[in-house]
């Protein structure tokens, strides 16, 4: 039986080559990619509105927490809740609660344009002689513009879906603050 001399000569060379390559590979530092942190929470701002109005026989309490996500310095998208209680003794009381979504656009830092969609549940009760009550859903689509300085915007909106139910005026002044 004839032995293959070439294989005998190359076998140590192949083993040596394998050990060198394995040593080079194992000597390399493992590649660690740094864990990328999410900027999600850095782009969120919280804010909203609070209103209290008291006088003799009249109460108005308003609370509207909200949050926005800033996609970039120009565009933000937000959502919020709202609660409003109004009562005039011996005349009427109204409880309004709902949700809202908002798109904010800042074409320049001082100007803020907004589109807000509000869905509110209205519970209205008259007191006294009529004892009239009404419950219904009210939808508002408010287009707004305001002057922005820092985190605060002061402006005016217009409810394009204004009806004669809950909304008595189509113009809605606002003060918006996010931190």
C-alpha positions in Angstrom: 0.0 0.0 0.0 1.4 3.3 -1.1 1.3 6.2 1.4 0.5 9.6 0.3 3.6 11.7 1.2 2.0 15.0 0.4 -0.7 14.6 3.0 2.0 13.8 5.6 3.9 17.0 4.8 0.8 19.2 4.7 -0.9 17.8 7.9 1.4 19.7 10.3 1.2 22.8 8.2 -2.7 22.6 8.2 -2.7 22.1 12.0 -0.3 25.0 12.5 -2.4 27.2 10.2 -5.6 26.3 12.1 -3.9 27.1 15.4 -2.7 30.5 14.1 -6.1 31.5 12.7 -7.8 30.3 15.9 -5.4 32.3 18.0 -5.9 35.4 16.0 -9.6 35.2 16.1 -9.7 34.4 19.9 -7.2 37.2 20.7 -9.5 39.8 19.1 -11.6 41.8 21.6 -15.2 41.0 21.3 -17.1 43.6 19.4 -19.4 45.3 21.8 -21.8 47.7 20.3 -22.8 50.3 22.9 -26.4 49.9 24.0 -28.3 52.6 22.3 -30.5 54.6 24.7 -34.0 55.5 23.6 -34.7 59.2 23.2 -38.5 58.5 23.6 -38.8 59.9 27.1 -36.5 62.8 26.3 -39.0 63.9 23.6 -42.1 63.8 25.9 -43.4 66.9 27.6 -46.2 67.1 30.2 -48.5 70.0 30.8 -52.1 71.1 30.4 -54.4 73.5 32.0 -56.0 74.3 35.4 -58.9 76.7 36.0 -60.8 77.7 39.1 -63.5 80.4 39.2 -65.6 81.1 42.2 -68.1 83.8 42.9 -71.3 84.1 44.9 -73.4 81.2 43.8 -71.1 80.2 40.9 -68.4 77.6 40.6 -66.3 76.6 37.6 -63.5 74.0 38.0 -61.4 73.0 35.0 -58.6 70.4 34.8 -56.9 69.2 31.6 -53.7 67.2 31.9 -51.9 66.3 28.7 -48.7 65.2 27.2 -47.0 65.7 23.8 -44.3 63.8 21.9 -41.9 66.1 20.0 -40.9 64.4 16.8 -38.5 67.3 16.1 -38.4 71.0 16.9 -41.2 71.7 14.4 -43.9 68.9 14.9 -45.4 67.4 18.1 -48.4 65.1 18.7 -50.2 65.0 22.0 -53.1 63.5 23.9 -55.0 64.6 27.0 -57.9 64.3 29.3 -60.3 67.1 30.3 -62.8 67.7 33.1 -65.0 70.7 33.6 -67.6 71.3 36.3 -69.8 74.4 36.2 -72.6 75.2 38.6 -74.7 78.2 39.2 -76.8 77.8 42.4 -80.5 77.4 41.8 -80.1 77.6 38.0 -78.0 74.8 36.4 -75.0 72.5 36.7 -72.9 71.0 34.0 -70.3 68.2 34.1 -68.1 67.8 30.9 -65.4 65.2 30.6 -63.5 63.8 27.7 -60.3 63.2 25.7 -58.4 65.2 23.2 -55.6 64.8 20.6 -53.5 67.7 19.4 -51.0 68.3 16.5 -48.7 71.2 17.1 -46.6 72.8 14.3 -44.0 75.4 15.0 -42.9 76.9 11.6 -40.8 79.3 13.5 -40.0 79.2 17.3 -42.4 82.1 18.1 -45.4 80.8 16.2 -47.4 77.7 17.1 -50.2 76.3 14.9 -52.4 73.6 16.2 -55.2 71.2 15.3 -57.1 69.7 18.2 -59.8 67.0 18.2 -61.9 66.9 21.3 -64.5 64.3 22.2 -66.5 65.3 25.3 -69.4 63.9 27.3 -71.8 66.6 28.4 -74.2 66.2 31.4 -76.3 69.3 31.8 -79.1 69.8 34.4 -81.3 72.8 35.0 -82.6 73.5 38.4 -85.7 75.3 39.6 -88.9 75.2 37.6 -87.9 73.3 34.5 -85.8 70.4 35.9 -84.6 70.0 32.3 -81.6 67.6 31.8 -79.6 66.5 28.9 -76.7 64.1 28.2 -74.9 63.9 24.9 -71.5 63.6 23.2 -69.9 66.7 21.7 -67.1 66.7 19.1 -64.9 69.7 18.5 -62.2 70.3 15.8 -60.3 73.3 16.9 -57.8 75.1 14.5 -55.6 77.4 16.4 -52.6 79.8 16.3 -50.6 81.3 19.1 -47.6 83.2 20.2 -45.0 80.9 21.8 -42.3 82.0 24.3 -40.4 79.2 26.0 -42.8 76.5 27.1 -45.9 78.7 27.1 -48.2 79.5 24.1 -51.0 82.0 24.2 -53.4 82.0 21.3 -56.9 81.7 19.9 -58.6 78.7 18.3 -61.7 78.3 16.1 -64.0 75.3 16.5 -65.0 74.4 12.9 -67.5 71.9 14.2 -69.2 74.4 16.6 -72.8 73.7 17.3 -75.4 75.4 19.5 -75.2 72.7 22.2 -72.3 72.7 24.5 -70.2 75.2 22.5 -71.8 78.6 22.6 -68.9 80.4 20.9 -66.7 79.1 18.1 -63.7 81.0 19.3 -61.6 79.4 22.0 -58.8 81.4 23.7 -56.1 79.2 25.1 -52.9 79.2 27.2 -50.9 76.1 26.7 -47.8 75.1 28.8 -45.6 72.0 28.5 -42.6 71.2 30.6 
